[in-house]
């Protein structure tokens, strides 16, 4: 927490905030502001304890001016504060004459102490700003590397899907074609998961689930148009989730939606598949529902319990640390996956 506060202090610069004003004008304006606050503090102290610690408020004003506007602003506050204290506080008041010879060394000590405060504050400010610049440069470099890796992975997915599709087209065996089509769809689902996940270099460890699910469903909806008039609707609550878990959920949605489109609407040309991801008291709940004929009526067309599709669904549920349950009737099928937050 202290490190974050220090970082924010170093990032704040009055000269940048007041741009396009000239830097020197911004420094003078902020020095005047600090002097005004100093006067108000002095009046408040005098009201509570008249005459006590006449120079105490100089140092906070000098420190603030240096931290937020640079050493020039801090020096201006110090000089004006010293002259004001000399003229209004030290006897003889309303004069620059010194009635007490000990006041001259005291004024010198206050001035050099103020210079020390300025020096230390400027060193801190410069060090913090240098650290922030280095951190930003590292983030930019990481973003560049991430974009490069992302580009290469996209090319690899495109190459793999292209090879599978070419082999599928060349095959004369319909069984082989069907198997390669399923492989192609699953490889494509991995590609879509990557496309929607690895595009934000600031949050590579977590995923904004609403944006991710909606983007994934848009791609699935386009694929479903090839299967007839099957409508896909999706909705998701706002929230972020661990990247690896989000990948598993995306692949699970892809498998469940694809299975529903292939098997739920036997003897029908139309149907609806609804996907929802909602926050719950202890995590998330994923629902994939269809208004098809139900598992029993579609039994002949459904993959076997030990088939690849079912094994993939089970694997994705385990990877997402979820618990799956299925409800089915002649009005359709509902798959519910409860995803509890990590303890």
VOPAGU-2260 file (C-alpha; in pm, 1 decimal, decimal comma):
REM VOPAGU-2260
SITE   aa  ch    i         X         Y         Z
SITE  UNK   A    0       0,0       0,0       0,0
SITE  UNK   A    1     273,3     259,2      81,6
SITE  UNK   A    2     444,6     169,9    -247,1
SITE  UNK   A    3     123,9     242,7    -440,5
SITE  UNK   A    4      81,6     577,8    -264,8
SITE  UNK   A    5     440,6     669,0    -346,9
SITE  UNK   A    6     388,3     567,7    -708,1
SITE  UNK   A    7      80,8     789,1    -738,3
SITE  UNK   A    8     265,6    1079,9    -579,1
SITE  UNK   A    9     544,5    1040,5    -831,4
SITE  UNK   A   10     304,6    1023,0   -1124,9
SITE  UNK   A   11     120,8    1343,0   -1031,6
SITE  UNK   A   12     283,0    1649,1   -1188,8
SITE  UNK   A   13     110,3    1986,5   -1187,7
SITE  UNK   A   14     298,9    2088,9   -1500,7
SITE  UNK   A   15     146,5    1800,4   -1694,9
SITE  UNK   A   16    -201,8    1847,3   -1548,9
SITE  UNK   A   17    -210,7    2219,4   -1631,3
SITE  UNK   A   18     -76,3    2177,8   -1985,1
SITE  UNK   A   19     -74,2    2355,5   -2227,1
SITE  UNK   A   20      22,5    2627,6   -1976,2
SITE  UNK   A   21     399,1    2689,7   -1972,4
SITE  UNK   A   22     578,3    2486,3   -1705,8
SITE  UNK   A   23     707,8    2795,5   -1525,2
SITE  UNK   A   24     357,3    2943,3   -1504,9
SITE  UNK   A   25     218,2    2618,9   -1366,0
SITE  UNK   A   26     491,4    2611,9   -1102,4
SITE  UNK   A   27     420,3    2969,6    -996,5
SITE  UNK   A   28      44,9    2904,5    -983,1
SITE  UNK   A   29      92,7    2595,1    -766,0
SITE  UNK   A   30     337,5    2780,6    -540,9
SITE  UNK   A   31      73,6    3050,6    -484,6
SITE  UNK   A   32    -180,6    2778,8    -407,3
SITE  UNK   A   33      53,1    2620,3    -149,0
SITE  UNK   A   34     120,2    2960,5       5,7
SITE  UNK   A   35    -255,8    3017,8      35,3
SITE  UNK   A   36    -301,7    2686,0     212,8
SITE  UNK   A   37      -6,3    2770,8     436,0
SITE  UNK   A   38    -166,2    3102,3     537,2
SITE  UNK   A   39    -496,5    2930,8     618,0
SITE  UNK   A   40    -317,6    2672,4     832,6
SITE  UNK   A   41    -126,9    2947,4    1007,4
SITE  UNK   A   42    -447,5    3136,4    1083,7
SITE  UNK   A   43    -608,0    2818,3    1216,7
SITE  UNK   A   44    -310,4    2748,5    1445,5
SITE  UNK   A   45    -309,5    3108,5    1568,6
SITE  UNK   A   46    -678,9    3083,7    1650,0
SITE  UNK   A   47    -619,2    2769,6    1859,2
SITE  UNK   A   48    -275,8    2853,6    2003,7
SITE  UNK   A   49    -168,3    3213,0    1929,3
SITE  UNK   A   50     201,7    3259,4    1854,2
SITE  UNK   A   51     298,4    2892,1    1871,8
SITE  UNK   A   52     541,4    2736,3    1623,0
SITE  UNK   A   53     542,5    3028,5    1376,9
SITE  UNK   A   54     751,6    2842,8    1116,0
SITE  UNK   A   55     597,1    2493,7    1145,2
SITE  UNK   A   56     370,4    2518,9     840,1
SITE  UNK   A   57     650,4    2628,2     606,5
SITE  UNK   A   58     793,0    2278,9     561,1
SITE  UNK   A   59     469,0    2098,9     456,7
SITE  UNK   A   60     403,5    2373,5     199,9
SITE  UNK   A   61     758,4    2348,1      64,5
SITE  UNK   A   62     733,3    1967,8      53,2
SITE  UNK   A   63     400,6    1968,9    -133,2
SITE  UNK   A   64     517,1    2229,8    -385,5
SITE  UNK   A   65     835,0    2032,2    -461,6
SITE  UNK   A   66     665,1    1693,1    -488,9
SITE  UNK   A   67     390,6    1807,8    -723,4
SITE  UNK   A   68     552,9    2089,7    -921,7
SITE  UNK   A   69     929,9    2054,6    -892,9
SITE  UNK   A   70    1209,5    2210,0    -692,0
SITE  UNK   A   71    1156,7    2553,7    -850,7
SITE  UNK   A   72     807,3    2575,5    -705,9
SITE  UNK   A   73     930,3    2452,9    -367,0
SITE  UNK   A   74    1209,1    2711,8    -363,0
SITE  UNK   A   75     962,4    2988,7    -445,1
SITE  UNK   A   76     739,1    2883,5    -155,3
SITE  UNK   A   77    1038,7    2870,5      79,6
SITE  UNK   A   78    1169,0    3216,8     -13,3
SITE  UNK   A   79     828,0    3387,2       8,2
SITE  UNK   A   80     743,7    3206,9     335,8
SITE  UNK   A   81    1077,8    3305,7     486,9
SITE  UNK   A   82    1038,1    3668,8     386,9
SITE  UNK   A   83     679,5    3677,8     513,7
SITE  UNK   A   84     780,2    3526,5     847,8
SITE  UNK   A   85    1068,7    3771,5     871,2
SITE  UNK   A   86     843,3    4070,3     798,4
SITE  UNK   A   87     529,0    3976,1     989,5
SITE  UNK   A   88     643,3    3750,1    1275,7
SITE  UNK   A   89     999,4    3822,5    1387,6
SITE  UNK   A   90    1046,1    4144,3    1585,9
SITE  UNK   A   91    1051,0    4410,2    1475,6
SITE  UNK   A   92     719,0    4318,4    1313,2
SITE  UNK   A   93     619,0    4488,1     986,1
SITE  UNK   A   94     989,7    4542,5     926,8
SITE  UNK   A   95    1296,0    4356,1     802,4
SITE  UNK   A   96    1504,3    4485,6    1094,5
SITE  UNK   A   97    1607,4    4224,5    1352,3
SITE  UNK   A   98    1561,9    4329,3    1715,2
SITE  UNK   A   99    1726,8    4012,1    1841,4
SITE  UNK   A  100    2067,3    3913,4    1701,7
SITE  UNK   A  101    1981,4    3543,8    1758,3
SITE  UNK   A  102    1703,5    3567,7    1499,3
SITE  UNK   A  103    1944,9    3589,8    1207,2
SITE  UNK   A  104    2101,3    3244,3    1268,1
SITE  UNK   A  105    1754,9    3103,3    1331,6
SITE  UNK   A  106    1631,6    3233,3     997,0
SITE  UNK   A  107    1939,1    3085,1     826,9
SITE  UNK   A  108    1877,2    2744,6     986,7
SITE  UNK   A  109    1513,0    2751,2     876,3
SITE  UNK   A  110    1616,8    2843,0     521,8
SITE  UNK   A  111    1880,7    2570,0     492,4
SITE  UNK   A  112    1644,5    2316,4     649,1
SITE  UNK   A  113    1391,4    2413,9     385,4
SITE  UNK   A  114    1656,5    2362,2     116,4
SITE  UNK   A  115    1722,7    2015,8     259,5
SITE  UNK   A  116    1349,9    1935,0     240,7
SITE  UNK   A  117    1345,1    2054,0    -121,0
SITE  UNK   A  118    1649,0    1844,9    -209,0
SITE  UNK   A  119    1514,2    1526,2     -51,7
SITE  UNK   A  120    1167,0    1575,7    -202,8
SITE  UNK   A  121    1315,2    1636,6    -548,4
SITE  UNK   A  122    1531,0    1324,0    -521,9
SITE  UNK   A  123    1226,1    1122,4    -421,6
SITE  UNK   A  124    1016,9    1272,3    -703,5
SITE  UNK   A  125    1280,4    1205,6    -968,8
SITE  UNK   A  126    1341,1     850,2    -846,1
SITE  UNK   A  127     969,7     773,1    -844,0
SITE  UNK   A  128     917,1     919,3   -1190,5
SITE  UNK   A  129    1216,1     727,5   -1328,1
SITE  UNK   A  130    1075,0     408,8   -1178,4
SITE  UNK   A  131     734,8     479,7   -1333,6
SITE  UNK   A  132     892,4     547,0   -1672,5
SITE  UNK   A  133    1083,3     219,6   -1653,3
SITE  UNK   A  134     766,4      34,8   -1552,4
SITE  UNK   A  135     571,3     186,2   -1841,9
SITE  UNK   A  136     853,0      96,8   -2082,1
SITE  UNK   A  137     848,5    -262,7   -1955,5
SITE  UNK   A  138     469,5    -279,7   -1997,1
SITE  UNK   A  139     498,0    -147,4   -2351,6
SITE  UNK   A  140     765,9    -406,0   -2427,8
SITE  UNK   A  141     549,5    -681,9   -2280,4
SITE  UNK   A  142     254,0    -560,6   -2487,3
SITE  UNK   A  143     469,9    -570,6   -2800,3
SITE  UNK   A  144     587,1    -923,5   -2722,8
SITE  UNK   A  145     231,7   -1030,0   -2646,3
SITE  UNK   A  146     111,0    -894,3   -2981,0
SITE  UNK   A  147     392,0   -1079,6   -3156,9
SITE  UNK   A  148     310,8   -1407,3   -2980,1
SITE  UNK   A  149     -59,2   -1350,4   -3046,1
SITE  UNK   A  150       9,6   -1299,5   -3416,0
SITE  UNK   A  151     219,2   -1614,9   -3436,7
SITE  UNK   A  152     -41,7   -1823,8   -3252,4
SITE  UNK   A  153    -316,7   -1698,0   -3482,1
SITE  UNK   A  154    -106,1   -1797,7   -3782,2
SITE  UNK   A  155     -46,9   -2140,8   -3630,9
SITE  UNK   A  156    -417,8   -2195,8   -3571,7
SITE  UNK   A  157    -492,7   -2082,6   -3927,6
SITE  UNK   A  158    -230,2   -2320,4   -4066,7
SITE  UNK   A  159    -359,2   -2617,6   -3864,9
SITE  UNK   A  160    -723,1   -2556,5   -3958,9
SITE  UNK   A  161    -620,8   -2509,6   -4321,0
SITE  UNK   A  162    -436,3   -2843,1   -4326,6
SITE  UNK   A  163    -726,4   -3026,1   -4162,5
SITE  UNK   A  164    -975,1   -2869,1   -4402,1
SITE  UNK   A  165    -757,9   -2960,1   -4701,9
SITE  UNK   A  166    -729,6   -3321,2   -4584,6
SITE  UNK   A  167   -1105,6   -3335,2   -4526,0
SITE  UNK   A  168   -1178,1   -3213,6   -4878,9
SITE  UNK   A  169    -939,3   -3467,6   -5030,8
SITE  UNK   A  170   -1086,9   -3761,9   -4841,9
SITE  UNK   A  171   -1343,7   -3976,5   -5025,7
SITE  UNK   A  172   -1458,7   -4154,8   -4707,7
SITE  UNK   A  173   -1762,6   -3983,3   -4555,4
SITE  UNK   A  174   -1679,5   -4120,8   -4209,8
SITE  UNK   A  175   -1331,7   -3967,9   -4229,2
SITE  UNK   A  176   -1480,1   -3641,2   -4353,1
SITE  UNK   A  177   -1722,1   -3630,1   -4059,7
SITE  UNK   A  178   -1443,1   -3704,4   -3810,3
SITE  UNK   A  179   -1217,3   -3437,7   -3961,9
SITE  UNK   A  180   -1505,8   -3190,1   -3954,8
SITE  UNK   A  181   -1542,4   -3244,1   -3579,5
SITE  UNK   A  182   -1168,4   -3205,5   -3529,5
SITE  UNK   A  183   -1175,0   -2888,7   -3738,8
SITE  UNK   A  184   -1460,2   -2745,6   -3529,2
SITE  UNK   A  185   -1275,9   -2815,0   -3204,9
SITE  UNK   A  186    -947,5   -2669,8   -3326,0
SITE  UNK   A  187   -1145,0   -2368,0   -3442,8
SITE  UNK   A  188   -1297,0   -2336,3   -3095,5
SITE  UNK   A  189    -947,4   -2321,2   -2943,1
SITE  UNK   A  190    -861,5   -2049,7   -3194,2
SITE  UNK   A  191   -1170,2   -1848,6   -3101,2
SITE  UNK   A  192   -1093,5   -1885,0   -2731,3
SITE  UNK   A  193    -744,6   -1749,1   -2794,2
SITE  UNK   A  194    -876,3   -1465,3   -3009,6
SITE  UNK   A  195   -1113,3   -1340,8   -2739,7
SITE  UNK   A  196    -879,2   -1389,8   -2445,7
SITE  UNK   A  197    -531,8   -1264,9   -2534,1
SITE  UNK   A  198    -604,5    -916,1   -2661,4
SITE  UNK   A  199    -562,1    -705,9   -2344,9
SITE  UNK   A  200    -195,9    -672,8   -2235,1
SITE  UNK   A  201    -299,3    -498,4   -1914,1
SITE  UNK   A  202    -497,3    -798,8   -1787,6
SITE  UNK   A  203    -330,8   -1107,1   -1930,3
SITE  UNK   A  204    -399,8   -1302,6   -1610,3
SITE  UNK   A  205    -776,2   -1250,6   -1601,4
SITE  UNK   A  206   -1066,8   -1216,6   -1841,5
SITE  UNK   A  207   -1368,6    -984,2   -1854,4
SITE  UNK   A  208   -1631,8   -1257,0   -1876,1
SITE  UNK   A  209   -1919,2   -1059,3   -2024,8
SITE  UNK   A  210   -1713,5    -935,9   -2319,4
SITE  UNK   A  211   -1553,0   -1277,5   -2364,5
SITE  UNK   A  212   -1877,1   -1477,4   -2361,4
SITE  UNK   A  213   -2057,5   -1235,2   -2591,1
SITE  UNK   A  214   -1769,6   -1239,4   -2840,6
SITE  UNK   A  215   -1748,4   -1617,3   -2830,5
SITE  UNK   A  216   -2123,1   -1652,3   -2884,2
SITE  UNK   A  217   -2114,5   -1414,4   -3179,0
SITE  UNK   A  218   -1868,3   -1647,7   -3349,8
SITE  UNK   A  219   -2077,4   -1953,6   -3257,5
SITE  UNK   A  220   -2394,6   -1788,0   -3387,6
SITE  UNK   A  221   -2231,1   -1737,1   -3726,0
SITE  UNK   A  222   -2134,6   -2104,5   -3735,3
SITE  UNK   A  223   -2488,0   -2211,6   -3639,3
SITE  UNK   A  224   -2634,0   -2039,7   -3944,9
SITE  UNK   A  225   -2478,8   -2324,6   -4143,7
SITE  UNK   A  226   -2700,3   -2569,5   -3955,5
SITE  UNK   A  227   -3030,4   -2405,4   -4045,1
SITE  UNK   A  228   -3251,2   -2160,3   -3857,7
SITE  UNK   A  229   -3102,6   -2225,5   -3513,2
SITE  UNK   A  230   -3096,9   -1915,8   -3292,3
SITE  UNK   A  231   -2831,7   -1864,2   -3025,6
SITE  UNK   A  232   -2881,6   -1609,7   -2747,1
SITE  UNK   A  233   -2618,2   -1529,3   -2486,4
SITE  UNK   A  234   -2594,2   -1315,8   -2175,4
SITE  UNK   A  235   -2335,4   -1283,2   -1899,5
SITE  UNK   A  236   -2284,0   -1078,7   -1585,2
SITE  UNK   A  237   -1993,5    -840,3   -1541,9
SITE  UNK   A  238   -1690,1    -980,3   -1365,4
SITE  UNK   A  239   -1341,1   -1111,6   -1418,1
SITE  UNK   A  240   -1216,3   -1467,7   -1399,8
SITE  UNK   A  241    -882,8   -1643,7   -1404,9
SITE  UNK   A  242    -765,5   -1683,1   -1765,4
SITE  UNK   A  243    -715,5   -2062,2   -1763,1
SITE  UNK   A  244   -1057,1   -2116,6   -1606,8
SITE  UNK   A  245   -1215,7   -1884,0   -1861,3
SITE  UNK   A  246   -1057,4   -2084,1   -2144,8
SITE  UNK   A  247   -1213,4   -2404,3   -2008,5
SITE  UNK   A  248   -1553,5   -2237,5   -1979,1
SITE  UNK   A  249   -1532,3   -2103,9   -2334,3
SITE  UNK   A  250   -1444,9   -2445,7   -2472,0
SITE  UNK   A  251   -1721,4   -2602,5   -2263,2
SITE  UNK   A  252   -1976,5   -2356,9   -2403,8
SITE  UNK   A  253   -1853,6   -2431,5   -2754,6
SITE  UNK   A  254   -1892,8   -2806,9   -2703,7
SITE  UNK   A  255   -2237,0   -2781,6   -2539,3
SITE  UNK   A  256   -2374,9   -2542,7   -2801,3
SITE  UNK   A  257   -2234,7   -2751,2   -3086,7
SITE  UNK   A  258   -2381,6   -3070,0   -2938,5
SITE  UNK   A  259   -2720,6   -2904,5   -2892,2
SITE  UNK   A  260   -2721,8   -2778,1   -3250,3
SITE  UNK   A  261   -2629,4   -3123,6   -3383,2
SITE  UNK   A  262   -2854,8   -3342,9   -3169,3
SITE  UNK   A  263   -3133,0   -3146,9   -2996,5
SITE  UNK   A  264   -3348,4   -3068,6   -3298,0
SITE  UNK   A  265   -3405,3   -3407,7   -3459,1
SITE  UNK   A  266   -3666,4   -3378,5   -3734,5
SITE  UNK   A  267   -3679,3   -2999,2   -3702,0
SITE  UNK   A  268   -3531,4   -2711,9   -3897,5
SITE  UNK   A  269   -3557,6   -2447,7   -3624,8
SITE  UNK   A  270   -3463,9   -2419,9   -3261,0
SITE  UNK   A  271   -3321,4   -2198,5   -2989,4
SITE  UNK   A  272   -3013,2   -2239,6   -2773,4
SITE  UNK   A  273   -2968,5   -2004,9   -2477,6
SITE  UNK   A  274   -2638,9   -1952,2   -2292,5
SITE  UNK   A  275   -2618,7   -1757,5   -1966,4
SITE  UNK   A  276   -2337,6   -1701,1   -1717,2
SITE  UNK   A  277   -2453,2   -1549,1   -1388,5
SITE  UNK   A  278   -2286,2   -1454,6   -1065,3
SITE  UNK   A  279   -2402,2   -1650,7    -762,6
SITE  UNK   A  280   -2345,2   -1614,1    -390,9
SITE  UNK   A  281   -2030,4   -1828,5    -402,9
SITE  UNK   A  282   -1919,6   -1811,2    -766,5
SITE  UNK   A  283   -2077,1   -1845,9   -1110,0
SITE  UNK   A  284   -2352,3   -2052,9   -1269,8
SITE  UNK   A  285   -2337,9   -2146,6   -1638,2
SITE  UNK   A  286   -2656,9   -2260,0   -1811,3
SITE  UNK   A  287   -2688,5   -2392,4   -2166,5
SITE  UNK   A  288   -3051,6   -2459,3   -2257,0
SITE  UNK   A  289   -3230,6   -2565,1   -2573,5
SITE  UNK   A  290   -3594,7   -2611,3   -2670,6
SITE  UNK   A  291   -3527,3   -2933,0   -2855,5
SITE  UNK   A  292   -3678,6   -3279,5   -2829,8
SITE  UNK   A  293   -3488,9   -3384,2   -2517,3
SITE  UNK   A  294   -3222,9   -3643,3   -2454,6
SITE  UNK   A  295   -3452,2   -3943,5   -2463,1
SITE  UNK   A  296   -3605,0   -3860,5   -2800,9
SITE  UNK   A  297   -3263,6   -3769,4   -2942,3
SITE  UNK   A  298   -3100,5   -4079,6   -2798,4
SITE  UNK   A  299   -3034,2   -4240,8   -3131,5
SITE  UNK   A  300   -2850,4   -3935,7   -3257,1
SITE  UNK   A  301   -2668,6   -3851,3   -2934,3
SITE  UNK   A  302   -2308,7   -3959,3   -2886,7
SITE  UNK   A  303   -2251,8   -4244,4   -2648,9
SITE  UNK   A  304   -2174,8   -4172,1   -2286,7
SITE  UNK   A  305   -1811,1   -4256,5   -2344,3
SITE  UNK   A  306   -1787,1   -4069,3   -2676,4
SITE  UNK   A  307   -1535,2   -3798,7   -2747,3
SITE  UNK   A  308   -1790,8   -3518,1   -2709,1
SITE  UNK   A  309   -1896,0   -3631,4   -2363,7
SITE  UNK   A  310   -1535,7   -3687,3   -2257,0
SITE  UNK   A  311   -1447,0   -3335,3   -2368,8
SITE  UNK   A  312   -1740,5   -3189,2   -2176,3
SITE  UNK   A  313   -1636,4   -3377,1   -1862,1
SITE  UNK   A  314   -1273,4   -3268,0   -1907,0
SITE  UNK   A  315   -1364,6   -2900,9   -1951,7
SITE  UNK   A  316   -1590,4   -2912,4   -1643,9
SITE  UNK   A  317   -1304,7   -3056,4   -1436,3
SITE  UNK   A  318   -1059,6   -2796,2   -1567,3
SITE  UNK   A  319   -1305,7   -2521,1   -1474,4
SITE  UNK   A  320   -1346,6   -2673,7   -1123,8
SITE  UNK   A  321   -1719,8   -2703,8   -1179,0
SITE  UNK   A  322   -2002,9   -2945,9   -1107,1
SITE  UNK   A  323   -2232,4   -3043,5   -1396,5
SITE  UNK   A  324   -2597,4   -3144,9   -1383,7
SITE  UNK   A  325   -2844,3   -3208,7   -1666,7
SITE  UNK   A  326   -3221,9   -3166,4   -1680,9
SITE  UNK   A  327   -3414,3   -3293,2   -1983,4
SITE  UNK   A  328   -3773,9   -3339,0   -2098,0
SITE  UNK   A  329   -3969,3   -3341,4   -2420,8
SITE  UNK   A  330   -3951,9   -2958,9   -2406,5
SITE  UNK   A  331   -3574,6   -2944,2   -2418,7
SITE  UNK   A  332   -3251,5   -2991,9   -2227,6
SITE  UNK   A  333   -3080,0   -2775,1   -1969,8
SITE  UNK   A  334   -2715,1   -2821,4   -1869,3
SITE  UNK   A  335   -2612,9   -2643,1   -1548,2
SITE  UNK   A  336   -2252,2   -2601,5   -1438,8
SITE  UNK   A  337   -2186,9   -2455,5   -1093,9
SITE  UNK   A  338   -1851,7   -2282,2   -1068,1
SITE  UNK   A  339   -1757,4   -2193,8    -713,9
SITE  UNK   A  340   -1495,2   -1929,2    -644,6
SITE  UNK   A  341   -1163,1   -2048,8    -509,2
SITE  UNK   A  342   -1153,4   -2048,6    -130,7
